[in-house]
Amino acid sequence: MKTLATQVITPEDLLKHWQGHRALTRRAIELFPEKDFFEFSIGGMRPFAKLADELLAIGAPALKGIVNREIKPYNPEEGKLIFKAQYLEKWDEATAEINENWQKLTIEDFNETFNLFGQYEFPIIHNILYFIDNEVHHRGQGYVYLRALGIEPPFFWER
């Protein structure tokens, strides 16, 4: 068994950090006009609804897979949503699921290797940091869209 030499952040603080990003992304989703959420894009990037599909297919399902040590393929098309309100509802359900599954992780789990989606063999902490990084990246794209639509996005530091 590997042990941590130094703990830089507690699991509770890491969850709070992640959920802060998730709350900010939710607020960005809320700001999109319905039509633009599904259709607006710049430079060939996917509309924000497609980016939200990806985020919903990663966060809660991947953490559940980690906790249960169950490898399932990545599937962004599962449970097709057609209204922004459905995304917000699904987002809230995923938030609760993340909170529930997070409590099942032990400090030792973070150093264990897990084959995320059967493709990415990394320590669990790296997978979790990827979830956060990926969300920040896609939310940044959403911010560009909102500004192009003349909508002021939420301040990124208000998590």
Beta strands, then each sheet from edge to edge (+ up, - down):
strand 1: 113-116
strand 2: 120-123
sheet 1: 1+ 2-
end
